[in-house]
């Protein structure tokens, strides 16, 4: 495992959110990504807010989109 950055992708109810440049531990062999607990909680709370609002909220720095249908 090594320290690196990754993009997390979330999808729900016709919307998706991409969280870029997340510090994580990455495994070069199997591709496993591990985000430290505190950061994971912060991210899921921010993403939860976006899904609830159904739109981009400036301060999060997370890109939020409607899925093309
Ligand atoms: Zn591995």
PDB file of the backbone (N, CA, C, O) and the ligand in Angstrom, with CONECT records:
HET     ZN  A 101       1
ATOM      1  N   UNK A   1       0.849  -1.187   0.000  1.00  0.00           N
ATOM      2  CA  UNK A   1       0.000   0.000   0.000  1.00  0.00           C
ATOM      3  C   UNK A   1       0.887   1.239   0.000  1.00  0.00           C
ATOM      4  O   UNK A   1       1.918   1.286   0.671  1.00  0.00           O
ATOM      5  N   UNK A   2       0.464   2.241  -0.768  1.00  0.00           N
ATOM      6  CA  UNK A   2       1.211   3.499  -0.772  1.00  0.00           C
ATOM      7  C   UNK A   2       0.225   4.659  -0.667  1.00  0.00           C
ATOM      8  O   UNK A   2      -0.954   4.523  -0.993  1.00  0.00           O
ATOM      9  N   UNK A   3       0.731   5.804  -0.204  1.00  0.00           N
ATOM     10  CA  UNK A   3      -0.074   7.007  -0.107  1.00  0.00           C
ATOM     11  C   UNK A   3      -0.294   7.573  -1.497  1.00  0.00           C
ATOM     12  O   UNK A   3       0.653   7.675  -2.276  1.00  0.00           O
ATOM     13  N   UNK A   4      -1.526   7.942  -1.824  1.00  0.00           N
ATOM     14  CA  UNK A   4      -1.779   8.532  -3.130  1.00  0.00           C
ATOM     15  C   UNK A   4      -3.095   9.293  -3.122  1.00  0.00           C
ATOM     16  O   UNK A   4      -3.689   9.551  -2.075  1.00  0.00           O
ATOM     17  N   UNK A   5      -3.527   9.641  -4.327  1.00  0.00           N
ATOM     18  CA  UNK A   5      -4.786  10.349  -4.454  1.00  0.00           C
ATOM     19  C   UNK A   5      -5.696   9.594  -5.401  1.00  0.00           C
ATOM     20  O   UNK A   5      -5.239   8.955  -6.348  1.00  0.00           O
ATOM     21  N   UNK A   6      -6.994   9.677  -5.134  1.00  0.00           N
ATOM     22  CA  UNK A   6      -7.935   8.954  -5.957  1.00  0.00           C
ATOM     23  C   UNK A   6      -9.213   9.769  -6.118  1.00  0.00           C
ATOM     24  O   UNK A   6      -9.410  10.780  -5.443  1.00  0.00           O
ATOM     25  N   UNK A   7     -10.068   9.319  -7.010  1.00  0.00           N
ATOM     26  CA  UNK A   7     -11.372   9.951  -7.205  1.00  0.00           C
ATOM     27  C   UNK A   7     -12.454   8.996  -6.736  1.00  0.00           C
ATOM     28  O   UNK A   7     -12.478   7.830  -7.130  1.00  0.00           O
ATOM     29  N   UNK A   8     -13.344   9.492  -5.899  1.00  0.00           N
ATOM     30  CA  UNK A   8     -14.468   8.668  -5.442  1.00  0.00           C
ATOM     31  C   UNK A   8     -15.714   9.062  -6.209  1.00  0.00           C
ATOM     32  O   UNK A   8     -15.956  10.244  -6.454  1.00  0.00           O
ATOM     33  N   UNK A   9     -16.492   8.085  -6.582  1.00  0.00           N
ATOM     34  CA  UNK A   9     -17.679   8.296  -7.397  1.00  0.00           C
ATOM     35  C   UNK A   9     -18.908   7.823  -6.626  1.00  0.00           C
ATOM     36  O   UNK A   9     -18.940   6.705  -6.111  1.00  0.00           O
ATOM     37  N   UNK A  10     -19.906   8.678  -6.555  1.00  0.00           N
ATOM     38  CA  UNK A  10     -21.156   8.327  -5.862  1.00  0.00           C
ATOM     39  C   UNK A  10     -22.311   8.508  -6.822  1.00  0.00           C
ATOM     40  O   UNK A  10     -22.293   9.421  -7.648  1.00  0.00           O
ATOM     41  N   UNK A  11     -23.316   7.654  -6.728  1.00  0.00           N
ATOM     42  CA  UNK A  11     -24.475   7.741  -7.597  1.00  0.00           C
ATOM     43  C   UNK A  11     -25.731   7.475  -6.808  1.00  0.00           C
ATOM     44  O   UNK A  11     -25.797   6.534  -6.017  1.00  0.00           O
ATOM     45  N   UNK A  12     -26.736   8.315  -7.027  1.00  0.00           N
ATOM     46  CA  UNK A  12     -28.014   8.070  -6.352  1.00  0.00           C
ATOM     47  C   UNK A  12     -29.119   8.862  -7.016  1.00  0.00           C
ATOM     48  O   UNK A  12     -28.944  10.038  -7.336  1.00  0.00           O
ATOM     49  N   UNK A  13     -30.245   8.226  -7.223  1.00  0.00           N
ATOM     50  CA  UNK A  13     -31.453   8.892  -7.673  1.00  0.00           C
ATOM     51  C   UNK A  13     -31.267   9.787  -8.886  1.00  0.00           C
ATOM     52  O   UNK A  13     -31.829  10.881  -8.939  1.00  0.00           O
ATOM     53  N   UNK A  14     -30.480   9.331  -9.871  1.00  0.00           N
ATOM     54  CA  UNK A  14     -30.339  10.098 -11.098  1.00  0.00           C
ATOM     55  C   UNK A  14     -29.283  11.191 -11.042  1.00  0.00           C
ATOM     56  O   UNK A  14     -29.145  11.979 -11.979  1.00  0.00           O
ATOM     57  N   UNK A  15     -28.541  11.237  -9.945  1.00  0.00           N
ATOM     58  CA  UNK A  15     -27.458  12.201  -9.834  1.00  0.00           C
ATOM     59  C   UNK A  15     -26.160  11.463  -9.523  1.00  0.00           C
ATOM     60  O   UNK A  15     -26.171  10.367  -8.963  1.00  0.00           O
ATOM     61  N   UNK A  16     -25.046  12.082  -9.896  1.00  0.00           N
ATOM     62  CA  UNK A  16     -23.791  11.526  -9.430  1.00  0.00           C
ATOM     63  C   UNK A  16     -22.841  12.625  -8.995  1.00  0.00           C
ATOM     64  O   UNK A  16     -22.936  13.768  -9.444  1.00  0.00           O
ATOM     65  N   UNK A  17     -21.938  12.264  -8.129  1.00  0.00           N
ATOM     66  CA  UNK A  17     -20.964  13.199  -7.579  1.00  0.00           C
ATOM     67  C   UNK A  17     -19.580  12.580  -7.678  1.00  0.00           C
ATOM     68  O   UNK A  17     -19.394  11.400  -7.381  1.00  0.00           O
ATOM     69  N   UNK A  18     -18.612  13.385  -8.096  1.00  0.00           N
ATOM     70  CA  UNK A  18     -17.229  12.938  -8.126  1.00  0.00           C
ATOM     71  C   UNK A  18     -16.420  13.754  -7.132  1.00  0.00           C
ATOM     72  O   UNK A  18     -16.428  14.985  -7.162  1.00  0.00           O
ATOM     73  N   UNK A  19     -15.741  13.065  -6.273  1.00  0.00           N
ATOM     74  CA  UNK A  19     -14.870  13.728  -5.308  1.00  0.00           C
ATOM     75  C   UNK A  19     -13.439  13.437  -5.734  1.00  0.00           C
ATOM     76  O   UNK A  19     -12.977  12.298  -5.668  1.00  0.00           O
ATOM     77  N   UNK A  20     -12.739  14.492  -6.177  1.00  0.00           N
ATOM     78  CA  UNK A  20     -11.402  14.287  -6.732  1.00  0.00           C
ATOM     79  C   UNK A  20     -10.306  14.574  -5.716  1.00  0.00           C
ATOM     80  O   UNK A  20     -10.518  15.264  -4.719  1.00  0.00           O
ATOM     81  N   UNK A  21      -9.136  14.030  -5.995  1.00  0.00           N
ATOM     82  CA  UNK A  21      -7.956  14.272  -5.164  1.00  0.00           C
ATOM     83  C   UNK A  21      -8.173  13.942  -3.696  1.00  0.00           C
ATOM     84  O   UNK A  21      -7.829  14.722  -2.807  1.00  0.00           O
ATOM     85  N   UNK A  22      -8.749  12.776  -3.463  1.00  0.00           N
ATOM     86  CA  UNK A  22      -8.926  12.318  -2.089  1.00  0.00           C
ATOM     87  C   UNK A  22      -7.663  11.578  -1.668  1.00  0.00           C
ATOM     88  O   UNK A  22      -7.213  10.662  -2.357  1.00  0.00           O
ATOM     89  N   UNK A  23      -7.097  11.979  -0.540  1.00  0.00           N
ATOM     90  CA  UNK A  23      -5.940  11.255  -0.020  1.00  0.00           C
ATOM     91  C   UNK A  23      -6.373   9.866   0.405  1.00  0.00           C
ATOM     92  O   UNK A  23      -7.337   9.712   1.154  1.00  0.00           O
ATOM     93  N   UNK A  24      -5.669   8.863  -0.069  1.00  0.00           N
ATOM     94  CA  UNK A  24      -6.038   7.495   0.256  1.00  0.00           C
ATOM     95  C   UNK A  24      -4.804   6.611   0.214  1.00  0.00           C
ATOM     96  O   UNK A  24      -3.773   6.999  -0.335  1.00  0.00           O
ATOM     97  N   UNK A  25      -4.910   5.433   0.787  1.00  0.00           N
ATOM     98  CA  UNK A  25      -3.885   4.424   0.636  1.00  0.00           C
ATOM     99  C   UNK A  25      -4.287   3.566  -0.553  1.00  0.00           C
ATOM    100  O   UNK A  25      -5.409   3.062  -0.614  1.00  0.00           O
ATOM    101  N   UNK A  26      -3.365   3.402  -1.497  1.00  0.00           N
ATOM    102  CA  UNK A  26      -3.680   2.663  -2.713  1.00  0.00           C
ATOM    103  C   UNK A  26      -2.809   1.418  -2.794  1.00  0.00           C
ATOM    104  O   UNK A  26      -1.632   1.438  -2.435  1.00  0.00           O
ATOM    105  N   UNK A  27      -3.412   0.335  -3.273  1.00  0.00           N
ATOM    106  CA  UNK A  27      -2.649  -0.886  -3.502  1.00  0.00           C
ATOM    107  C   UNK A  27      -2.377  -1.023  -4.988  1.00  0.00           C
ATOM    108  O   UNK A  27      -3.307  -1.108  -5.790  1.00  0.00           O
ATOM    109  N   UNK A  28      -1.097  -1.046  -5.359  1.00  0.00           N
ATOM    110  CA  UNK A  28      -0.710  -1.153  -6.758  1.00  0.00           C
ATOM    111  C   UNK A  28      -1.016  -2.513  -7.350  1.00  0.00           C
ATOM    112  O   UNK A  28      -1.069  -2.655  -8.571  1.00  0.00           O
ATOM    113  N   UNK A  29      -1.218  -3.512  -6.511  1.00  0.00           N
ATOM    114  CA  UNK A  29      -1.435  -4.866  -7.007  1.00  0.00           C
ATOM    115  C   UNK A  29      -2.895  -5.152  -7.303  1.00  0.00           C
ATOM    116  O   UNK A  29      -3.220  -5.630  -8.390  1.00  0.00           O
ATOM    117  N   UNK A  30      -3.780  -4.871  -6.360  1.00  0.00           N
ATOM    118  CA  UNK A  30      -5.186  -5.262  -6.566  1.00  0.00           C
ATOM    119  C   UNK A  30      -6.103  -4.054  -6.731  1.00  0.00           C
ATOM    120  O   UNK A  30      -7.300  -4.215  -6.972  1.00  0.00           O
ATOM    121  N   UNK A  31      -5.548  -2.830  -6.600  1.00  0.00           N
ATOM    122  CA  UNK A  31      -6.367  -1.647  -6.828  1.00  0.00           C
ATOM    123  C   UNK A  31      -7.227  -1.245  -5.650  1.00  0.00           C
ATOM    124  O   UNK A  31      -8.049  -0.336  -5.765  1.00  0.00           O
ATOM    125  N   UNK A  32      -7.052  -1.908  -4.514  1.00  0.00           N
ATOM    126  CA  UNK A  32      -7.812  -1.539  -3.321  1.00  0.00           C
ATOM    127  C   UNK A  32      -7.469  -0.119  -2.893  1.00  0.00           C
ATOM    128  O   UNK A  32      -6.299   0.265  -2.872  1.00  0.00           O
ATOM    129  N   UNK A  33      -8.502   0.668  -2.550  1.00  0.00           N
ATOM    130  CA  UNK A  33      -8.308   2.028  -2.081  1.00  0.00           C
ATOM    131  C   UNK A  33      -8.869   2.123  -0.679  1.00  0.00           C
ATOM    132  O   UNK A  33      -9.980   1.662  -0.418  1.00  0.00           O
ATOM    133  N   UNK A  34      -8.120   2.710   0.209  1.00  0.00           N
ATOM    134  CA  UNK A  34      -8.585   2.849   1.575  1.00  0.00           C
ATOM    135  C   UNK A  34      -8.505   4.310   1.998  1.00  0.00           C
ATOM    136  O   UNK A  34      -7.422   4.893   2.042  1.00  0.00           O
ATOM    137  N   UNK A  35      -9.651   4.892   2.307  1.00  0.00           N
ATOM    138  CA  UNK A  35      -9.711   6.282   2.742  1.00  0.00           C
ATOM    139  C   UNK A  35      -9.804   6.281   4.264  1.00  0.00           C
ATOM    140  O   UNK A  35     -10.663   5.608   4.833  1.00  0.00           O
ATOM    141  N   UNK A  36      -8.924   7.031   4.927  1.00  0.00           N
ATOM    142  CA  UNK A  36      -8.952   7.086   6.399  1.00  0.00           C
ATOM    143  C   UNK A  36     -10.340   7.455   6.925  1.00  0.00           C
ATOM    144  O   UNK A  36     -11.029   8.282   6.327  1.00  0.00           O
ATOM    145  N   UNK A  37     -10.750   6.849   8.034  1.00  0.00           N
ATOM    146  CA  UNK A  37     -12.108   6.973   8.565  1.00  0.00           C
ATOM    147  C   UNK A  37     -12.636   8.388   8.682  1.00  0.00           C
ATOM    148  O   UNK A  37     -13.762   8.674   8.276  1.00  0.00           O
ATOM    149  N   UNK A  38     -11.817   9.280   9.241  1.00  0.00           N
ATOM    150  CA  UNK A  38     -12.269  10.656   9.445  1.00  0.00           C
ATOM    151  C   UNK A  38     -12.600  11.328   8.118  1.00  0.00           C
ATOM    152  O   UNK A  38     -13.620  12.004   7.990  1.00  0.00           O
ATOM    153  N   UNK A  39     -11.725  11.133   7.132  1.00  0.00           N
ATOM    154  CA  UNK A  39     -11.921  11.722   5.813  1.00  0.00           C
ATOM    155  C   UNK A  39     -13.134  11.105   5.132  1.00  0.00           C
ATOM    156  O   UNK A  39     -13.914  11.808   4.491  1.00  0.00           O
ATOM    157  N   UNK A  40     -13.295   9.796   5.269  1.00  0.00           N
ATOM    158  CA  UNK A  40     -14.433   9.107   4.653  1.00  0.00           C
ATOM    159  C   UNK A  40     -15.748   9.660   5.205  1.00  0.00           C
ATOM    160  O   UNK A  40     -16.713   9.838   4.462  1.00  0.00           O
ATOM    161  N   UNK A  41     -15.779   9.925   6.493  1.00  0.00           N
ATOM    162  CA  UNK A  41     -16.989  10.475   7.122  1.00  0.00           C
ATOM    163  C   UNK A  41     -17.289  11.875   6.602  1.00  0.00           C
ATOM    164  O   UNK A  41     -18.436  12.208   6.305  1.00  0.00           O
ATOM    165  N   UNK A  42     -16.245  12.685   6.497  1.00  0.00           N
ATOM    166  CA  UNK A  42     -16.382  14.048   6.000  1.00  0.00           C
ATOM    167  C   UNK A  42     -16.938  14.047   4.579  1.00  0.00           C
ATOM    168  O   UNK A  42     -17.846  14.811   4.251  1.00  0.00           O
ATOM    169  N   UNK A  43     -16.378  13.177   3.748  1.00  0.00           N
ATOM    170  CA  UNK A  43     -16.795  13.090   2.353  1.00  0.00           C
ATOM    171  C   UNK A  43     -18.229  12.605   2.249  1.00  0.00           C
ATOM    172  O   UNK A  43     -19.016  13.170   1.489  1.00  0.00           O
ATOM    173  N   UNK A  44     -18.582  11.573   2.994  1.00  0.00           N
ATOM    174  CA  UNK A  44     -19.940  11.054   2.858  1.00  0.00           C
ATOM    175  C   UNK A  44     -20.958  12.068   3.369  1.00  0.00           C
ATOM    176  O   UNK A  44     -22.076  12.129   2.858  1.00  0.00           O
ATOM    177  N   UNK A  45     -20.586  12.861   4.369  1.00  0.00           N
ATOM    178  CA  UNK A  45     -21.497  13.912   4.850  1.00  0.00           C
ATOM    179  C   UNK A  45     -21.690  14.983   3.782  1.00  0.00           C
ATOM    180  O   UNK A  45     -22.807  15.454   3.570  1.00  0.00           O
ATOM    181  N   UNK A  46     -20.608  15.369   3.108  1.00  0.00           N
ATOM    182  CA  UNK A  46     -20.686  16.393   2.059  1.00  0.00           C
ATOM    183  C   UNK A  46     -21.512  15.886   0.880  1.00  0.00           C
ATOM    184  O   UNK A  46     -22.339  16.615   0.332  1.00  0.00           O
ATOM    185  N   UNK A  47     -21.280  14.637   0.497  1.00  0.00           N
ATOM    186  CA  UNK A  47     -22.007  14.055  -0.629  1.00  0.00           C
ATOM    187  C   UNK A  47     -23.491  13.924  -0.284  1.00  0.00           C
ATOM    188  O   UNK A  47     -24.362  14.167  -1.120  1.00  0.00           O
ATOM    189  N   UNK A  48     -23.754  13.543   0.940  1.00  0.00           N
ATOM    190  CA  UNK A  48     -25.135  13.435   1.417  1.00  0.00           C
ATOM    191  C   UNK A  48     -25.867  14.777   1.293  1.00  0.00           C
ATOM    192  O   UNK A  48     -27.029  14.821   0.887  1.00  0.00           O
ATOM    193  N   UNK A  49     -25.181  15.863   1.645  1.00  0.00           N
ATOM    194  CA  UNK A  49     -25.767  17.205   1.519  1.00  0.00           C
ATOM    195  C   UNK A  49     -26.104  17.530   0.077  1.00  0.00           C
ATOM    196  O   UNK A  49     -27.157  18.098  -0.213  1.00  0.00           O
ATOM    197  N   UNK A  50     -25.193  17.162  -0.833  1.00  0.00           N
ATOM    198  CA  UNK A  50     -25.417  17.433  -2.255  1.00  0.00           C
ATOM    199  C   UNK A  50     -26.630  16.668  -2.775  1.00  0.00           C
ATOM    200  O   UNK A  50     -27.482  17.229  -3.465  1.00  0.00           O
ATOM    201  N   UNK A  51     -26.695  15.394  -2.439  1.00  0.00           N
ATOM    202  CA  UNK A  51     -27.821  14.598  -2.922  1.00  0.00           C
ATOM    203  C   UNK A  51     -29.138  15.130  -2.363  1.00  0.00           C
ATOM    204  O   UNK A  51     -30.163  15.118  -3.044  1.00  0.00           O
ATOM    205  N   UNK A  52     -29.098  15.591  -1.129  1.00  0.00           N
ATOM    206  CA  UNK A  52     -30.314  16.117  -0.520  1.00  0.00           C
ATOM    207  C   UNK A  52     -30.735  17.427  -1.184  1.00  0.00           C
ATOM    208  O   UNK A  52     -31.921  17.671  -1.403  1.00  0.00           O
ATOM    209  N   UNK A  53     -29.734  18.277  -1.504  1.00  0.00           N
ATOM    210  CA  UNK A  53     -30.024  19.559  -2.146  1.00  0.00           C
ATOM    211  C   UNK A  53     -30.389  19.354  -3.616  1.00  0.00           C
ATOM    212  O   UNK A  53     -31.122  20.154  -4.198  1.00  0.00           O
ATOM    213  N   UNK A  54     -29.872  18.276  -4.212  1.00  0.00           N
ATOM    214  CA  UNK A  54     -30.136  17.992  -5.622  1.00  0.00           C
ATOM    215  C   UNK A  54     -29.437  18.949  -6.557  1.00  0.00           C
ATOM    216  O   UNK A  54     -29.823  19.079  -7.719  1.00  0.00           O
ATOM    217  N   UNK A  55     -28.404  19.626  -6.060  1.00  0.00           N
ATOM    218  CA  UNK A  55     -27.644  20.559  -6.890  1.00  0.00           C
ATOM    219  C   UNK A  55     -26.258  20.774  -6.297  1.00  0.00           C
ATOM    220  O   UNK A  55     -25.964  20.376  -5.170  1.00  0.00           O
ATOM    221  N   UNK A  56     -25.423  21.417  -7.100  1.00  0.00           N
ATOM    222  CA  UNK A  56     -24.074  21.742  -6.689  1.00  0.00           C
ATOM    223  C   UNK A  56     -24.082  22.753  -5.555  1.00  0.00           C
ATOM    224  O   UNK A  56     -24.829  23.730  -5.601  1.00  0.00           O
ATOM    225  N   UNK A  57     -23.276  22.533  -4.560  1.00  0.00           N
ATOM    226  CA  UNK A  57     -23.094  23.519  -3.502  1.00  0.00           C
ATOM    227  C   UNK A  57     -21.640  23.972  -3.579  1.00  0.00           C
ATOM    228  O   UNK A  57     -20.714  23.168  -3.473  1.00  0.00           O
ATOM    229  N   UNK A  58     -21.464  25.273  -3.765  1.00  0.00           N
ATOM    230  CA  UNK A  58     -20.133  25.816  -4.074  1.00  0.00           C
ATOM    231  C   UNK A  58     -19.015  25.368  -3.145  1.00  0.00           C
ATOM    232  O   UNK A  58     -17.908  25.070  -3.593  1.00  0.00           O
ATOM    233  N   UNK A  59     -19.303  25.323  -1.866  1.00  0.00           N
ATOM    234  CA  UNK A  59     -18.201  25.179  -0.912  1.00  0.00           C
ATOM    235  C   UNK A  59     -17.612  23.780  -0.823  1.00  0.00           C
ATOM    236  O   UNK A  59     -16.558  23.588  -0.215  1.00  0.00           O
ATOM    237  N   UNK A  60     -18.269  22.817  -1.412  1.00  0.00           N
ATOM    238  CA  UNK A  60     -17.781  21.458  -1.206  1.00  0.00           C
ATOM    239  C   UNK A  60     -16.604  21.093  -2.106  1.00  0.00           C
ATOM    240  O   UNK A  60     -15.796  20.235  -1.749  1.00  0.00           O
ATOM    241  N   UNK A  61     -16.499  21.743  -3.282  1.00  0.00           N
ATOM    242  CA  UNK A  61     -15.448  21.361  -4.211  1.00  0.00           C
ATOM    243  C   UNK A  61     -15.682  19.999  -4.839  1.00  0.00           C
ATOM    244  O   UNK A  61     -14.769  19.400  -5.407  1.00  0.00           O
ATOM    245  N   UNK A  62     -16.913  19.515  -4.732  1.00  0.00           N
ATOM    246  CA  UNK A  62     -17.260  18.223  -5.321  1.00  0.00           C
ATOM    247  C   UNK A  62     -18.078  18.488  -6.571  1.00  0.00           C
ATOM    248  O   UNK A  62     -19.016  19.284  -6.534  1.00  0.00           O
ATOM    249  N   UNK A  63     -17.739  17.832  -7.690  1.00  0.00           N
ATOM    250  CA  UNK A  63     -18.535  18.041  -8.888  1.00  0.00           C
ATOM    251  C   UNK A  63     -19.773  17.144  -8.832  1.00  0.00           C
ATOM    252  O   UNK A  63     -19.691  15.948  -8.554  1.00  0.00           O
ATOM    253  N   UNK A  64     -20.903  17.758  -9.103  1.00  0.00           N
ATOM    254  CA  UNK A  64     -22.196  17.095  -8.932  1.00  0.00           C
ATOM    255  C   UNK A  64     -22.963  17.215 -10.227  1.00  0.00           C
ATOM    256  O   UNK A  64     -23.091  18.314 -10.766  1.00  0.00           O
ATOM    257  N   UNK A  65     -23.473  16.120 -10.738  1.00  0.00           N
ATOM    258  CA  UNK A  65     -24.113  16.123 -12.055  1.00  0.00           C
ATOM    259  C   UNK A  65     -25.386  15.311 -12.051  1.00  0.00           C
ATOM    260  O   UNK A  65     -25.584  14.405 -11.242  1.00  0.00           O
ATOM    261  N   UNK A  66     -26.246  15.674 -12.993  1.00  0.00           N
ATOM    262  CA  UNK A  66     -27.423  14.851 -13.268  1.00  0.00           C
ATOM    263  C   UNK A  66     -27.001  13.805 -14.305  1.00  0.00           C
ATOM    264  O   UNK A  66     -26.329  14.132 -15.283  1.00  0.00           O
ATOM    265  N   UNK A  67     -27.392  12.562 -14.089  1.00  0.00           N
ATOM    266  CA  UNK A  67     -27.097  11.513 -15.058  1.00  0.00           C
ATOM    267  C   UNK A  67     -27.837  11.765 -16.346  1.00  0.00           C
ATOM    268  O   UNK A  67     -29.023  12.095 -16.331  1.00  0.00           O
ATOM    269  N   UNK A  68     -27.150  11.613 -17.465  1.00  0.00           N
ATOM    270  CA  UNK A  68     -27.815  11.716 -18.764  1.00  0.00           C
ATOM    271  C   UNK A  68     -28.775  10.546 -18.896  1.00  0.00           C
ATOM    272  O   UNK A  68     -28.417   9.408 -18.592  1.00  0.00           O
ATOM    273  N   UNK A  69     -29.979  10.817 -19.343  1.00  0.00           N
ATOM    274  CA  UNK A  69     -30.945   9.722 -19.447  1.00  0.00           C
ATOM    275  C   UNK A  69     -31.324   9.475 -20.906  1.00  0.00           C
ATOM    276  O   UNK A  69     -32.128   8.589 -21.194  1.00  0.00           O
TER     277      UNK A  69
HETATM  278 ZN    ZN A 101      -3.875  -5.324  -2.669  1.00  0.00          ZN
END
